[in-house]
Amino acid sequence: MYLRSIQLPLMGLLALSFLVACGESKQQLAKAQTYSCTQLAREIGKREQRKTSAQVNGFVNNVESIFAKDKEVRTAADIETGVNLVDEIDATKSLKQLESIYRAKGCH
């Protein structure tokens, strides 16, 4: 029963995330084209860290939501889970964009 109550809001957040999570902007991608391999590697590392943090925080919020006795705490954890999901999707897209530039430049 509980999982059903969060499925619809989370599905809505997931749908919204595809609209919001757009990765790097055109200006950021153009600027990344001028980066050295070292600078690109640094930026890729930042996106990997952001993605991992979002995954860990999302897991923690899921656990908190499942075991929360207070409905308000559960709702807040569900919302945070959705926010972390959007952040993870955005970081993943940014990561893929930067890795593509990294490979195109012949960086190793």
Residue frames as a rotation matrix with the C-alpha (Angstrom) as fourth column:
MET 1
0.566 0.824 0.000 0.00
0.824 -0.566 0.000 0.00
0.000 0.000 -1.000 0.00
TYR 2
0.468 -0.436 -0.769 2.73
0.192 -0.799 0.570 2.47
-0.863 -0.414 -0.291 0.95
LEU 3
-0.607 -0.758 0.239 4.71
0.380 -0.012 0.925 1.93
-0.698 0.652 0.295 -2.25
ARG 4
-0.138 0.648 0.749 1.59
0.978 -0.028 0.205 2.63
0.154 0.761 -0.630 -4.29
SER 5
0.745 0.489 -0.454 1.14
0.592 -0.798 0.112 5.96
-0.308 -0.352 -0.884 -2.50
ILE 6
0.186 -0.736 -0.651 4.59
-0.129 -0.675 0.726 7.18
-0.974 -0.051 -0.221 -3.57
GLN 7
-0.277 -0.335 0.901 4.60
0.755 0.504 0.419 5.70
-0.594 0.796 0.114 -7.07
LEU 8
0.535 0.563 0.630 2.52
0.839 -0.441 -0.318 8.42
0.099 0.699 -0.709 -8.71
PRO 9
0.920 -0.239 -0.309 4.41
-0.147 -0.945 0.294 11.39
-0.362 -0.225 -0.904 -7.24
LEU 10
0.005 -0.987 0.159 7.74
-0.091 0.158 0.983 9.74
-0.996 -0.019 -0.089 -8.04
MET 11
-0.080 0.022 0.997 6.62
0.916 0.397 0.065 8.93
-0.394 0.918 -0.052 -11.58
GLY 12
0.884 0.422 0.200 5.66
0.464 -0.837 -0.290 12.59
0.045 0.350 -0.936 -11.98
LEU 13
0.631 -0.728 -0.267 9.06
-0.367 -0.584 0.724 13.67
-0.684 -0.358 -0.636 -10.69
LEU 14
-0.185 -0.690 0.700 10.75
0.402 0.596 0.695 11.23
-0.897 0.410 0.167 -13.02
ALA 15
0.344 0.392 0.853 8.83
0.938 -0.106 -0.329 12.63
-0.038 0.914 -0.405 -15.99
LEU 16
0.995 0.009 -0.099 9.73
0.017 -0.997 0.081 16.15
-0.097 -0.082 -0.992 -14.90
SER 17
0.340 -0.940 0.013 13.36
-0.031 0.002 1.000 15.16
-0.940 -0.340 -0.029 -14.56
PHE 18
-0.081 -0.357 0.931 13.60
0.895 0.384 0.225 14.41
-0.438 0.851 0.288 -18.27
LEU 19
0.681 0.345 0.646 12.49
0.600 -0.769 -0.222 17.97
0.420 0.539 -0.730 -18.93
VAL 20
0.956 -0.285 0.074 14.70
-0.269 -0.745 0.611 19.53
-0.119 -0.604 -0.788 -16.26
ALA 21
0.343 -0.873 0.347 17.78
0.031 0.380 0.925 17.34
-0.939 -0.306 0.158 -16.43
CYS 22
0.991 0.109 -0.079 19.38
-0.061 -0.166 -0.984 18.66
-0.120 0.980 -0.158 -19.55
GLY 23
0.414 -0.904 0.102 23.08
0.906 0.421 0.053 18.20
-0.091 0.071 0.993 -18.83
GLU 24
-0.478 -0.704 -0.525 25.52
0.575 -0.703 0.420 20.87
-0.665 -0.102 0.740 -19.89
SER 25
0.596 0.633 -0.493 24.26
0.061 -0.648 -0.759 23.98
-0.800 0.423 -0.425 -21.68
LYS 26
0.825 -0.274 0.495 25.48
0.532 0.081 -0.843 24.84
0.190 0.958 0.213 -25.18
GLN 27
0.670 -0.592 0.448 27.77
-0.530 -0.804 -0.269 27.49
0.519 -0.057 -0.853 -23.69
GLN 28
0.464 -0.488 0.739 29.21
-0.675 0.345 0.652 25.04
-0.573 -0.802 -0.169 -21.18
LEU 29
0.681 -0.190 0.708 29.82
0.440 0.878 -0.187 22.47
-0.586 0.439 0.681 -23.92
ALA 30
0.822 -0.399 0.406 31.50
0.207 -0.455 -0.866 25.08
0.530 0.796 -0.291 -26.13
LYS 31
0.523 -0.641 0.562 33.73
-0.833 -0.524 0.177 26.08
0.181 -0.561 -0.808 -23.21
ALA 32
0.560 -0.280 0.779 34.51
-0.284 0.819 0.498 22.42
-0.778 -0.501 0.380 -22.46
GLN 33
0.910 -0.218 0.353 35.75
0.414 0.402 -0.817 22.04
0.036 0.889 0.456 -26.04
THR 34
0.569 -0.712 0.410 38.57
-0.333 -0.656 -0.677 24.47
0.752 0.249 -0.611 -25.17
TYR 35
0.739 -0.255 0.624 39.63
-0.614 0.128 0.779 22.62
-0.279 -0.958 -0.062 -22.00
SER 36
-0.348 -0.872 -0.345 42.83
-0.879 0.432 -0.204 20.67
0.327 0.232 -0.916 -21.80
CYS 37
-0.041 0.281 -0.959 42.62
-0.024 0.959 0.282 16.94
0.999 0.035 -0.033 -21.12
THR 38
-0.811 -0.322 -0.488 43.51
0.465 0.150 -0.872 17.62
0.354 -0.935 0.029 -17.48
GLN 39
-0.825 0.557 0.095 40.73
-0.546 -0.741 -0.392 20.18
-0.148 -0.375 0.915 -17.11
LEU 40
-0.061 0.822 -0.566 38.24
-0.746 0.340 0.573 17.83
0.663 0.457 0.592 -18.75
ALA 41
-0.320 -0.125 -0.939 39.29
0.328 0.915 -0.234 14.98
0.889 -0.382 -0.252 -16.45
ARG 42
-0.990 -0.056 -0.126 38.75
0.138 -0.378 -0.915 17.26
0.003 -0.924 0.382 -13.46
GLU 43
-0.504 0.861 -0.068 35.26
-0.863 -0.504 0.032 18.24
-0.007 0.075 0.997 -14.66
ILE 44
-0.027 0.445 -0.895 34.41
-0.370 0.828 0.422 14.59
0.929 0.343 0.142 -15.36
GLY 45
-0.696 -0.317 -0.644 35.50
0.443 0.516 -0.733 13.74
0.565 -0.796 -0.219 -11.81
LYS 46
-0.910 0.401 0.100 33.19
-0.365 -0.668 -0.648 16.43
-0.193 -0.626 0.755 -10.43
ARG 47
-0.120 0.912 -0.393 30.23
-0.920 0.047 0.389 15.01
0.373 0.408 0.833 -12.36
GLU 48
-0.195 -0.013 -0.981 31.05
0.060 0.998 -0.025 11.47
0.979 -0.064 -0.194 -11.21
GLN 49
-0.941 -0.182 -0.287 31.16
0.296 -0.023 -0.955 12.70
0.167 -0.983 0.075 -7.61
ARG 50
-0.651 0.758 0.035 27.85
-0.745 -0.630 -0.220 14.53
-0.144 -0.169 0.975 -8.03
LYS 51
-0.001 0.640 -0.768 26.23
-0.644 0.588 0.490 11.42
0.765 0.495 0.412 -9.52
THR 52
-0.447 -0.255 -0.858 27.52
0.366 0.823 -0.435 9.18
0.816 -0.508 -0.274 -6.72
SER 53
-0.996 0.089 -0.002 26.39
-0.041 -0.473 -0.880 11.64
-0.079 -0.877 0.474 -4.05
ALA 54
-0.342 0.928 -0.148 22.91
-0.930 -0.312 0.193 11.79
0.133 0.204 0.970 -5.57
GLN 55
-0.013 0.300 -0.954 22.73
-0.247 0.924 0.294 7.98
0.969 0.239 0.062 -5.65
VAL 56
-0.721 -0.327 -0.610 23.83
0.471 0.415 -0.779 7.63
0.508 -0.849 -0.145 -2.02
ASN 57
-0.911 0.408 0.064 21.52
-0.356 -0.695 -0.625 10.40
-0.210 -0.592 0.778 -0.81
GLY 58
-0.171 0.878 -0.447 18.64
-0.857 0.092 0.508 8.87
0.487 0.470 0.736 -2.75
PHE 59
-0.219 0.020 -0.976 19.26
0.179 0.984 -0.020 5.49
0.959 -0.179 -0.219 -1.14
VAL 60
-0.937 -0.165 -0.308 19.40
0.330 -0.132 -0.935 7.06
0.114 -0.977 0.178 2.33
ASN 61
-0.676 0.737 -0.001 16.15
-0.726 -0.667 -0.165 8.91
-0.122 -0.111 0.986 1.67
ASN 62
-0.082 0.631 -0.771 14.50
-0.514 0.636 0.576 5.70
0.854 0.443 0.272 0.45
VAL 63
-0.492 -0.174 -0.853 15.49
0.520 0.727 -0.448 3.91
0.698 -0.664 -0.267 3.64
GLU 64
-0.987 0.126 -0.095 14.34
-0.005 -0.628 -0.778 6.86
-0.158 -0.768 0.621 5.74
SER 65
-0.442 0.872 -0.212 11.01
-0.856 -0.338 0.392 6.90
0.269 0.355 0.895 3.90
ILE 66
-0.132 0.375 -0.918 10.43
-0.120 0.913 0.390 3.18
0.984 0.161 -0.075 4.39
PHE 67
-0.372 -0.130 -0.919 11.15
0.759 0.527 -0.381 3.21
0.534 -0.840 -0.097 8.12
ALA 68
-0.908 0.060 0.414 9.67
-0.215 -0.917 -0.337 6.61
0.360 -0.395 0.845 9.01
LYS 69
-0.583 0.738 -0.340 6.75
0.802 0.456 -0.385 6.46
-0.129 -0.497 -0.858 11.40
ASP 70
-0.164 0.459 -0.873 5.77
0.154 -0.863 -0.482 10.08
-0.974 -0.213 0.071 10.86
LYS 71
0.481 0.458 0.748 3.92
0.779 0.168 -0.604 10.80
-0.402 0.873 -0.276 7.62
GLU 72
0.955 -0.142 -0.260 5.56
-0.209 -0.944 -0.254 14.22
-0.209 0.297 -0.932 7.25
VAL 73
0.044 -0.988 0.146 9.04
-0.573 0.095 0.814 12.72
-0.819 -0.120 -0.562 7.56
ARG 74
-0.115 0.002 0.993 8.10
0.529 0.847 0.059 10.07
-0.841 0.532 -0.099 5.01
THR 75
0.815 0.490 0.310 6.77
0.529 -0.409 -0.743 12.68
-0.238 0.769 -0.593 2.58
ALA 76
0.710 -0.622 -0.329 9.88
-0.583 -0.782 0.221 14.83
-0.395 0.034 -0.918 2.97
ALA 77
-0.221 -0.811 0.541 12.10
-0.253 0.584 0.772 11.80
-0.942 0.034 -0.334 2.33
ASP 78
0.224 0.386 0.895 10.06
0.749 0.519 -0.411 10.91
-0.623 0.763 -0.173 -0.77
ILE 79
0.987 0.132 -0.092 10.48
0.058 -0.825 -0.563 14.43
-0.150 0.550 -0.822 -2.12
GLU 80
0.322 -0.943 -0.079 14.22
-0.722 -0.299 0.625 14.36
-0.613 -0.144 -0.777 -1.42
THR 81
-0.121 -0.300 0.946 14.41
0.298 0.898 0.323 11.02
-0.947 0.321 -0.019 -3.24
GLY 82
0.665 0.467 0.583 12.86
0.691 -0.088 -0.717 12.64
-0.284 0.880 -0.381 -6.30
VAL 83
0.883 -0.401 -0.243 15.21
-0.424 -0.905 -0.046 15.62
-0.202 0.143 -0.969 -6.12
ASN 84
-0.021 -0.936 0.352 18.20
-0.493 0.316 0.811 13.28
-0.870 -0.157 -0.468 -5.89
LEU 85
0.151 0.153 0.977 16.89
0.632 0.745 -0.214 11.32
-0.760 0.649 0.016 -8.85
VAL 86
0.967 0.207 0.151 16.72
0.251 -0.650 -0.717 14.49
-0.050 0.731 -0.680 -10.96
ASP 87
0.566 -0.820 -0.084 20.25
-0.725 -0.544 0.422 15.42
-0.392 -0.178 -0.903 -9.85
GLU 88
-0.081 -0.584 0.808 21.54
-0.039 0.812 0.582 11.94
-0.996 0.016 -0.089 -10.69
ILE 89
0.497 0.348 0.795 19.99
0.743 0.303 -0.597 12.03
-0.449 0.887 -0.108 -14.17
ASP 90
0.988 -0.143 -0.054 21.41
-0.153 -0.896 -0.417 15.50
0.011 0.421 -0.907 -14.84
ALA 91
0.281 -0.943 0.177 24.88
-0.702 -0.076 0.708 14.52
-0.654 -0.324 -0.683 -13.60
THR 92
0.044 -0.214 0.976 24.80
0.363 0.914 0.183 11.37
-0.931 0.346 0.118 -15.75
LYS 93
0.798 0.297 0.524 23.91
0.589 -0.203 -0.782 13.34
-0.126 0.933 -0.337 -18.86
SER 94
0.833 -0.547 -0.083 26.62
-0.547 -0.837 0.026 15.93
-0.083 0.023 -0.996 -18.13
LEU 95
0.129 -0.796 0.591 29.10
-0.385 0.509 0.770 13.15
-0.914 -0.326 -0.241 -17.50
LYS 96
0.289 0.043 0.956 28.33
0.684 0.690 -0.238 11.50
-0.670 0.723 0.170 -20.85
GLN 97
0.975 0.088 0.206 28.65
0.208 -0.697 -0.687 14.82
0.083 0.712 -0.697 -22.67
LEU 98
0.594 -0.803 0.055 32.03
-0.760 -0.537 0.368 15.59
-0.265 -0.260 -0.928 -21.11
GLU 99
0.057 -0.556 0.829 33.29
-0.050 0.828 0.559 12.04
-0.997 -0.073 0.020 -21.67
SER 100
0.679 0.246 0.691 32.34
0.653 0.227 -0.722 12.37
-0.335 0.942 -0.006 -25.34
ILE 101
0.918 -0.393 0.057 34.42
-0.339 -0.852 -0.399 15.55
0.206 0.347 -0.915 -25.64
TYR 102
0.338 -0.811 0.477 37.25
-0.657 0.160 0.737 13.85
-0.674 -0.562 -0.479 -23.75
ARG 103
0.183 -0.223 0.957 37.31
0.429 0.894 0.127 10.95
-0.885 0.387 0.259 -26.22
ALA 104
0.869 0.221 0.443 36.92
0.492 -0.292 -0.820 13.23
-0.051 0.930 -0.363 -29.26
LYS 105
0.780 -0.625 0.034 39.98
-0.625 -0.780 -0.010 15.19
0.033 -0.014 -0.999 -28.17
GLY 106
0.447 -0.613 -0.652 41.97
-0.050 0.710 -0.702 11.96
0.893 0.346 0.287 -27.95
CYS 107
-0.011 -0.410 0.912 42.54
-0.945 -0.293 -0.143 12.26
0.326 -0.864 -0.385 -24.22
HIS 108
0.096 -0.032 -0.995 43.60
0.012 0.999 -0.031 9.10
0.995 -0.009 0.097 -22.39
